[in-house]
């Protein structure tokens, strides 16, 4: 079964409902990537890594609103 951008986006929106915490969301995205690494759509890796890298510094962070918009774009 393929893990799609839509799957990731829906899960990201659920995680955002739990609250906006850059470190938690970044680590969640990495855990999600590792869990599904054998079934990820090729273009999805880059999108997941955009969330993973947020922990690396403020220049990589997205705001809560930006993350919601990012997820909504992936769902379409």
C-alpha positions, -999 to +999 in steps of 0.1 A: +000+000+000+013+034-009+016+062+017+003+092-001+006+130+003-031+130+013-024+105+041+005+126+054-015+158+052-045+144+071-022+131+098-004+164+100-037+183+104-045+159+133-011+166+149-017+203+145-049+200+164-028+187+194-010+220+193+018+238+175+052+227+187+081+228+162+101+201+179+072+177+184+059+181+148+094+178+134+100+145+153+065+133+144+073+138+107+106+120+110+089+090+128+062+090+101+088+090+074+107+061+090+074+042+096+064+045+060+097+047+042+092+016+021+058+028+008+061+066+004+052+082-029+085+094-045+076+131-045+063+129-009+098+125+007+106+161+000+074+173+015+079+153+047+115+165+050+102+201+048+085+194+082+114+174+096+139+201+090+119+227+110+138+216+141+171+227+126+165+264+131+141+293+128+150+298+091+133+264+084+102+268+106+067+272+093+041+289+114+010+270+125-010+287+098+017+279+071+017+243+082-021+241+079-020+257+044+009+233+035-012+203+045-043+216+027-023+219-005-012+183-001-047+171+003-059+184-030 
